[in-house]
């Protein structure tokens, strides 16, 4: 997996890696969020670009809603949910970064 990520970073001249952080709905840590933090730490040690965590709560629900609004049939939604949620996570990260830079 690390070699694939390194290759993707190189192929696209990525400037950062954003990893979704699956927190519980109340914001507390889950077992999956602990795993995501561990993965981010390992990538941070292995890559030459910064690694960021981005809250991904409710992105799957939002992704499903966006797909339905675009007319994707419910039986086809599952195959697109992860990529749509990833786009939402990245957009949320960029919005947060832009808001911080304006402060």
N, C-alpha and C positions, 0 to 999 in steps of 0.2 A: 504494500500500500504506500509506504513512504517513497519508494522509487517512482511510483505512478504520480504522486503529488509533486515530487521534484521535477519530473518531466513536464507535467502540465504547467507548473510555475515557469519553467524555462520556455516552453512552447509559446505561451501567451505573454511572456515578460510581465508576469503578475507582480504587483507592488505590495500585496498583502494577502493574507489568507483569513477568511471570515468563517467561523464555525458556529453553527446554531447551538444555543444553550437551552436544552429542554427543562426549564424550571416547572415546578408545580404551579397550578393556577393561582395560588396565594403568594407566589414568589419564592417559596422555599426550595431547597435542593431536593433532587430526586436521585435515585441510583444512576439514572441515565445522565443527569447533569454532572455528577461526579465523574462519570466516564468521559464525558465531553471535555471537562476541565483537564483531566489527565491527558487526553489526546492532544489538546491544545498545547499543554506544557511540553509534550514530547515533540510536537511539530516546531514549537518555538526554539527548542534546543537544536533541531536538525535542519531548519531552513534559515536562509539568510534574509528573509523578509519578516515583517511583524505579523503576529498571529493575534486575532481578535475574536472574542466571544460575543455573540449577539443573541439576546433573548428571542426565543422562537415560539413563545406561548401563542396559541390560537392561530398560528400561520397555516396549519393544515385546513382548519375550518374556513379561513379567509380564502385560501387557494381553491377549495371546492366551490365556494360562492362565486369567485371570479370566473371559474371554468363554466359553471352553470349559466352565468350571465352572458358568456360568449357563445352559449348554445351547445357546449359539449354535452353529449348524452350521458346520463348517469352511469351507464355500464362502461363508458370509456373514460370516465373521470379518474379512476384509480391509476391509470397508467401515466397521467400527467400531474398528479397532485404533488409529488416530491419536487419536480422541477419548478412548478409554479410556486410552491412554498419556499424553495431556495431563492427564487427571484424576489419574493417578499422580504425574506431575511436580509438579503443584500441591499435592497432598497431602504429598509428600515435602518440598516447600519450607515448607509450613505447619508440619509436624512439626519441621523444623530450626529455624524461627523460634521456635516455642514452647519448644524445648529451650534455645535461647540466652537467651531471656528468663527462664528459671528459674535460670540459672547465676548 
